[in-house]
Amino acid sequence: MPAAINALAGSPLAIAIPALAALALLFILAKSIGLPWVGTVSHFADGDSVESKAWFHSYRVRIRGIDAPEYTQDYGKTARSALVAMLEGRRALFIPFGADRYGRWLCWVITLRGPVSWRMVLAGAAWPASPMTWALHVPARLLGRGLWNRALARPIHPDAWRRHGMSQRLKAQQPSTKARSKAPKR
């Protein structure tokens, strides 16, 4: 056995095996404790949620700092298209800051062209959701970009839209007291 180890000492395998083991450990740690990673986007759910692929792992990510319209909401498909244009086919740095209530990583997503959240707010494709992005929505509003286009109806914030949608679903599920009719008297 020592002869086999000595034979490997000068070979490229002596370097490659520990390097691959360290790389595998790094990706396992990144999956569990949230180390930054570089990856590509493999799926776009809506204007602020994507799926990132890095090596053999897939990560569900919500972009930190913005709140984009839901896909089924007015301007939702356009916001998703803006995100696709910014990220499709490009490598990005994902810096996680924990997870949201749906188990997605909350990440700053940065490309060579800058933080994606900043670019989405400047394009008028998303609402600011952090102090860092709040100042950036002013130029988009003044110039009438995206959501702030005066030709569109007044935009509804995704939180308000979700609350309204939830209340409508709850009303539809509850039986109405007015709908009850008395049995005819005989």
ZIRAFEN-V36782 format. One record per residue. N is the residue number from 1. RES is the residue in three letters. NEAR is the number of other ideal C-beta (glycine too) atoms within 10 Angstrom. Layout:
n=N res=RES near=NEAR
n=N res=RES near=NEAR
This chain:
n=1 res=MET near=5
n=2 res=PRO near=6
n=3 res=ALA near=6
n=4 res=ALA near=7
n=5 res=ILE near=9
n=6 res=ASN near=9
n=7 res=ALA near=11
n=8 res=LEU near=12
n=9 res=ALA near=8
n=10 res=GLY near=9
n=11 res=SER near=10
n=12 res=PRO near=8
n=13 res=LEU near=12
n=14 res=ALA near=13
n=15 res=ILE near=11
n=16 res=ALA near=10
n=17 res=ILE near=12
n=18 res=PRO near=10
n=19 res=ALA near=10
n=20 res=LEU near=11
n=21 res=ALA near=10
n=22 res=ALA near=9
n=23 res=LEU near=11
n=24 res=ALA near=12
n=25 res=LEU near=10
n=26 res=LEU near=13
n=27 res=PHE near=15
n=28 res=ILE near=11
n=29 res=LEU near=11
n=30 res=ALA near=19
n=31 res=LYS near=15
n=32 res=SER near=8
n=33 res=ILE near=8
n=34 res=GLY near=18
n=35 res=LEU near=13
n=36 res=PRO near=12
n=37 res=TRP near=22
n=38 res=VAL near=12
n=39 res=GLY near=20
n=40 res=THR near=14
n=41 res=VAL near=22
n=42 res=SER near=11
n=43 res=HIS near=11
n=44 res=PHE near=17
n=45 res=ALA near=16
n=46 res=ASP near=19
n=47 res=GLY near=29
n=48 res=ASP near=29
n=49 res=SER near=20
n=50 res=VAL near=28
n=51 res=GLU near=15
n=52 res=SER near=22
n=53 res=LYS near=14
n=54 res=ALA near=16
n=55 res=TRP near=13
n=56 res=PHE near=7
n=57 res=HIS near=13
n=58 res=SER near=14
n=59 res=TYR near=20
n=60 res=ARG near=16
n=61 res=VAL near=23
n=62 res=ARG near=21
n=63 res=ILE near=26
n=64 res=ARG near=23
n=65 res=GLY near=25
n=66 res=ILE near=28
n=67 res=ASP near=21
n=68 res=ALA near=28
n=69 res=PRO near=26
n=70 res=GLU near=21
n=71 res=TYR near=14
n=72 res=THR near=10
n=73 res=GLN near=19
n=74 res=ASP near=16
n=75 res=TYR near=22
n=76 res=GLY near=17
n=77 res=LYS near=14
n=78 res=THR near=18
n=79 res=ALA near=28
n=80 res=ARG near=22
n=81 res=SER near=14
n=82 res=ALA near=21
n=83 res=LEU near=28
n=84 res=VAL near=14
n=85 res=ALA near=11
n=86 res=MET near=19
n=87 res=LEU near=20
n=88 res=GLU near=11
n=89 res=GLY near=7
n=90 res=ARG near=12
n=91 res=ARG near=12
n=92 res=ALA near=24
n=93 res=LEU near=15
n=94 res=PHE near=23
n=95 res=ILE near=17
n=96 res=PRO near=19
n=97 res=PHE near=11
n=98 res=GLY near=9
n=99 res=ALA near=14
n=100 res=ASP near=13
n=101 res=ARG near=5
n=102 res=TYR near=8
n=103 res=GLY near=8
n=104 res=ARG near=19
n=105 res=TRP near=22
n=106 res=LEU near=16
n=107 res=CYS near=27
n=108 res=TRP near=20
n=109 res=VAL near=27
n=110 res=ILE near=17
n=111 res=THR near=14
n=112 res=LEU near=8
n=113 res=ARG near=11
n=114 res=GLY near=11
n=115 res=PRO near=22
n=116 res=VAL near=27
n=117 res=SER near=26
n=118 res=TRP near=19
n=119 res=ARG near=21
n=120 res=MET near=30
n=121 res=VAL near=31
n=122 res=LEU near=19
n=123 res=ALA near=19
n=124 res=GLY near=24
n=125 res=ALA near=26
n=126 res=ALA near=30
n=127 res=TRP near=22
n=128 res=PRO near=20
n=129 res=ALA near=20
n=130 res=SER near=13
n=131 res=PRO near=8
n=132 res=MET near=15
n=133 res=THR near=21
n=134 res=TRP near=13
n=135 res=ALA near=11
n=136 res=LEU near=19
n=137 res=HIS near=21
n=138 res=VAL near=13
n=139 res=PRO near=13
n=140 res=ALA near=21
n=141 res=ARG near=12
n=142 res=LEU near=9
n=143 res=LEU near=12
n=144 res=GLY near=13
n=145 res=ARG near=16
n=146 res=GLY near=23
n=147 res=LEU near=25
n=148 res=TRP near=17
n=149 res=ASN near=14
n=150 res=ARG near=6
n=151 res=ALA near=5
n=152 res=LEU near=14
n=153 res=ALA near=8
n=154 res=ARG near=8
n=155 res=PRO near=18
n=156 res=ILE near=16
n=157 res=HIS near=14
n=158 res=PRO near=22
n=159 res=ASP near=11
n=160 res=ALA near=10
n=161 res=TRP near=17
n=162 res=ARG near=13
n=163 res=ARG near=11
n=164 res=HIS near=11
n=165 res=GLY near=13
n=166 res=MET near=10
n=167 res=SER near=10
n=168 res=GLN near=10
n=169 res=ARG near=9
n=170 res=LEU near=9
n=171 res=LYS near=9
n=172 res=ALA near=7
n=173 res=GLN near=7
n=174 res=GLN near=7
n=175 res=PRO near=6
n=176 res=SER near=7
n=177 res=THR near=6
n=178 res=LYS near=5
n=179 res=ALA near=6
n=180 res=ARG near=7
n=181 res=SER near=6
n=182 res=LYS near=5
n=183 res=ALA near=5
n=184 res=PRO near=5
n=185 res=LYS near=4
n=186 res=ARG near=3
